[in-house]
Amino acid sequence: MTETTIEPFAEGFVMALAPEFVLVIGLFTLILVPNMGDAKFRIPLTQIRIPWFLGGKRGTLDRDPRLPGLFASIFLTVSFLMALASFVGGMERVNITTANGTELFRVDEFSRMFEVIFYGALSLASIASIDRLPATSTADRSLSGLYNNRRQVDFYILLMTCGLGMSVVALSQDLFMLFIGLELASFSTYVLVAFMKETPEGTESGMKYFIVGSVASGVGLYGLSLLYLWSGSLQFDGPGGLSEAFRTSGMEPLPLVALGLILVGFGFKVSAAPFHFAAPDAYAGATGPVAGVLATASKAMGILGLLRILLVVASPENTEGSAVWLVALGVLAAVTMTWGNLAALGSTNPKRMLAYSSVAHAGYMLAALTAVGVWSEDTAFADDASMAVVTALIFHLVVLVCFKLGAFLVLSILESEKGGHTLESLGGLAKREPLLAVAMFIFMMSLAGVPPLSGFVSKLLVIMGIVKVAVGGALVNGGTLNFSDLHWVWYLALLMVLNSAISVFYYLRVGLVMFFHEPEEGREGRLPSGKSIRFAVLACVMTTIYFGVGADQLITVCQSAANALLNVW
Amino acid sequence: MSDWISIPLVGLPLISSMVLLAFTANASESARAKMGDSIRWVTLAFSLAMLAVTTAMFFGSLESNMLDWSTMTFGSFNFEYRYTWIESLGIHWSVGLDALSFPMVWLTTFLLPITIIATWNEKNPTTYFPLLLMMGGALIGVFVALDLFMFYVFWELTLIPMFFLILKWGGVDRKYAAQKFFIYTFTASVVMLLGLVTLYFLQPDSALLYSGTWTGRTFDIPTLISHAHLANTEGWFLGESMQKVLFVMLMLGFLVKLPSVPFHTWLPDAHVQAPTGGSMLLAGVMLKMGAYGMFRLPLAMFPHALEYFQLALMLFGMVSLVWGAIVCLGQTNLKKMVAYSSVSHMGVICIGIATMQPLGWAAALFMMFAHGIISPMLFAVCGAFKHHYHSMEIGAMRGMAKHSPWLATSMMFAWMASLGLPLLAGFVAELMMFLALWHFIAAEGWSVLWMVGPALVLALTAAYYLWSMQRTIFEGGDETQPPASLHGEAVPDISDSEKFAMIVMAVFTILFGVMPWIALDMMHGWTVTFFETILAPSIGGA
């Protein structure tokens, strides 16, 4: 384990942030290349024309509407692989610190792991969109069709800025940096959600998502500024930072209010009830891949923010007794998972159903987060228990990319024949496309938590983390353990398993419709082909199964990431 | 010892069925029609190979140094094998067979080819037969697992092929039935899962021998049993109330699967809608997973809780027994009647367990086995009836003895076996249960009124079986006409493959009725040592 501290733009800065720089290069490439043509620049007052390349008639290569998608997929995948490769052979931790000692970024297993999640989800979404977007527009030569092709570039640029913003959130060590990254990612997603603005749902979902999202960000920002007002520092950690302020000052109303407001801001991102109202509309109106990104990468970003604020800044060790936010978060978790599942039961639009299921999953993750707050003493067991829970959370976020995004991608293939908005449009999928139907069934079962799929392992890990915390008292103190010795977070685990029992009902219904309903009128035969999106679905299926059967490696990696966050080496 | 379980008994059926399904998934209709026959033969060959392996295991010809089944004690295993699976959580792929699991595994491998033969002409053979095979592999996985994680994985895995079997080949209300089946059992098993996870963390810190794992704990079932045993005998770590809660959580999963009244309502629906093959495996083996799980986990781990809940368990058993039988009397649907008779018979298992006597437990184990041979025959008869007469109503066909003598004979035999005719397998189990119950009542000083239920059920069972037989087979004599549901077609009898399956099942019913010790010896030895090593030290007496 090596740890180095460097200043911005000093030697080694670019190497440390290589995946991000790849994205930046990718952004410039995306802006420049599709505009390259044979334009010439005439030097004024002369007849000399210098080739200028920007504008004019485009060449055969860069006229292809798929080019931006291809570029974005390549750059995002390269970033993904670079982030992944940094886990091979020991991570080099780097702190990016300004000359006056303000820590801006920290590159460690934790931030890299989240980058892997973000870039993984975004590159899958980008790969899936290569066929997806033109499927609605290249065929028609009308003005709007051509216009759509122009917008290809915008779509992928937004995907990449989204990735950039998310990774800034992952790296940040400072409230300001955190907020910059958060907003960069949020603004990109607002536009991405509203991208299908010609459809009524697209406009509606974009508006709703933007208004609710910006209000939530504003509330969150107010919370952040209150924290700054209170402590006079923007730093999470380190001397004079927020963490120290919490440790030394004890309980005061101002930081509590601030924490509450921040919870609202991030609660929207993870779509926790009651801040989830925009989510179903946003998912239903956005294209499949974008909805998938919202449900996986964007949600991971919210959890990441909560982990940073709740565990590092307001960690249970910094306050007396259990964490100050323990009960609030516990209630939020219980309400979120139950509300999400009950609402999903009544949804007939599969995308809304998935949105509510994503609310339910947010509840499971919040339940896990609650469990970390139980332990206040700085003991080996407390560290161990917190680490188990954080590992479970990260594992859950990783595998969520596999099956949640995968489910949205399958719906996205249906979108290309104007389907995917009603459960009936999935009818007879098993006859039309047996492999896609099996893939969707695997995603559904994984969401429900049926072994041996990765969704089961992640749910098991979360339950194990919670139970470990709950039985902790007796484990540490020794003696006989009776039922009343269990901490109340155990009931969150009970609520969680009961909720996953409820959830089977609506997941199973999808399978039922696919395998045993006849196709709708006019939907017989194979779906429009799309090699890249099918490839993305296949990748999701393989990883869904692999991380279920062979979870060991991923658990170890997630564990090292949890270690990096909690500093319990 | 080499690993005779993982590859031939679990891996082979699971992997080959998935390969077959993937292979046929993208084939065109016509290609699939051509493949049907070869798929039938391939699955039959695989299942026969599995039967050969388990039979060789029984005769001890696979390994020279294996333990003798009939003298096996609690806690010892044959063909034990262990691979690391998820190291960081202490999860292993750990398999083994003891006197509890071996009869169930043999039963599964026995029923698999029988089911395939009995339903040889089922439609959509390219998916049906691989699903049966997958079902078999998953069921065996449950019985051989010696690791809680693996146990749970297979426990849930059995749901998926059964869900599809009911959905694709089931009756009119199959959607409702399949969903109900899945949701009911899944709900119970997630509660069980939380119990298992809590149990996992309740290993004392001082026993964290597994330092290679992240949590320092293990899912290994024998180790967990020994920890629980220490808690019971030396007052170590696991408190009484904790044990009771865990007992209830685990038992909930198993009682729903068994199923016991009031958790039984999924069963009649699932059975009535399921295709014959699905019903045969469901009744034959899948229900026994519940009883098996009880013996494997809660009974061995929480004897104090068992003692505490003895009355409740006895009540569950009695109510299932009586209620099942009463409902049977009122049924007009043949298959529903048989399904409720299963509920009634599973009540016997529950009572056997509640007696907390070695004899009662052996009775329960033998009931699991005997019912596993008889009930598939009942459902095979029902399936043949439905197939040939296009109706499930008891009154739809009269005078079957004249029109379809083979089916009538099979039905008579199966019905007699199920109502407990001496010299057939079911009789042995019921007799043992009666003796155990008498012994228990006498020893514990319970009221003799507890015998009223079982005695009543003896009469009721005879009544509903004989009555339905009379209405179906004999009534009307020679003058009867084929039922209207046949629309004037010629009255068929069962096919040769069905005849073969019936004969084999009948032969084994007689075999285990006349020579029950073949299976009973090992069950008895196992339960006696169970009592000596686990129950007697913790709760005293036996």
Boltz contact constraints between the chains, C-beta under 6 A:
constraints:
  - contact:
      token1: [A, 434]
      token2: [B, 25]
      max_distance: 6.0
  - contact:
      token1: [A, 450]
      token2: [B, 156]
      max_distance: 6.0
  - contact:
      token1: [A, 451]
      token2: [B, 153]
      max_distance: 6.0
  - contact:
      token1: [A, 451]
      token2: [B, 156]
      max_distance: 6.0
  - contact:
      token1: [A, 452]
      token2: [B, 153]
      max_distance: 6.0
  - contact:
      token1: [A, 463]
      token2: [B, 197]
      max_distance: 6.0
  - contact:
      token1: [A, 464]
      token2: [B, 197]
      max_distance: 6.0
  - contact:
      token1: [A, 467]
      token2: [B, 197]
      max_distance: 6.0
  - contact:
      token1: [A, 467]
      token2: [B, 198]
      max_distance: 6.0
  - contact:
      token1: [A, 467]
      token2: [B, 201]
      max_distance: 6.0
  - contact:
      token1: [A, 468]
      token2: [B, 201]
      max_distance: 6.0
  - contact:
      token1: [A, 471]
      token2: [B, 201]
      max_distance: 6.0
  - contact:
      token1: [A, 475]
      token2: [B, 205]
      max_distance: 6.0
  - contact:
      token1: [A, 480]
      token2: [B, 239]
      max_distance: 6.0
  - contact:
      token1: [A, 481]
      token2: [B, 239]
      max_distance: 6.0
  - contact:
      token1: [A, 481]
      token2: [B, 242]
      max_distance: 6.0
  - contact:
      token1: [A, 482]
      token2: [B, 239]
      max_distance: 6.0
  - contact:
      token1: [A, 482]
      token2: [B, 241]
      max_distance: 6.0
  - contact:
      token1: [A, 482]
      token2: [B, 242]
      max_distance: 6.0
  - contact:
      token1: [A, 483]
      token2: [B, 241]
      max_distance: 6.0
  - contact:
      token1: [A, 483]
      token2: [B, 242]
      max_distance: 6.0
  - contact:
      token1: [A, 483]
      token2: [B, 245]
      max_distance: 6.0
  - contact:
      token1: [A, 493]
      token2: [B, 194]
      max_distance: 6.0
  - contact:
      token1: [A, 494]
      token2: [B, 194]
      max_distance: 6.0
  - contact:
      token1: [A, 497]
      token2: [B, 190]
      max_distance: 6.0
  - contact:
      token1: [A, 497]
      token2: [B, 191]
      max_distance: 6.0
  - contact:
      token1: [A, 497]
      token2: [B, 194]
      max_distance: 6.0
  - contact:
      token1: [A, 500]
      token2: [B, 190]
      max_distance: 6.0
  - contact:
      token1: [A, 501]
      token2: [B, 186]
      max_distance: 6.0
  - contact:
      token1: [A, 501]
      token2: [B, 187]
      max_distance: 6.0
  - contact:
      token1: [A, 501]
      token2: [B, 190]
      max_distance: 6.0
  - contact:
      token1: [A, 504]
      token2: [B, 183]
      max_distance: 6.0
  - contact:
      token1: [A, 504]
      token2: [B, 186]
      max_distance: 6.0
  - contact:
      token1: [A, 505]
      token2: [B, 183]
      max_distance: 6.0
  - contact:
      token1: [A, 508]
      token2: [B, 179]
      max_distance: 6.0
  - contact:
      token1: [A, 508]
      token2: [B, 182]
      max_distance: 6.0
  - contact:
      token1: [A, 516]
      token2: [B, 167]
      max_distance: 6.0
  - contact:
      token1: [A, 551]
      token2: [B, 86]
      max_distance: 6.0
  - contact:
      token1: [A, 552]
      token2: [B, 86]
      max_distance: 6.0
  - contact:
      token1: [A, 552]
      token2: [B, 87]
      max_distance: 6.0
  - contact:
      token1: [A, 552]
      token2: [B, 88]
      max_distance: 6.0
  - contact:
      token1: [A, 555]
      token2: [B, 88]
      max_distance: 6.0
  - contact:
      token1: [A, 556]
      token2: [B, 88]
      max_distance: 6.0
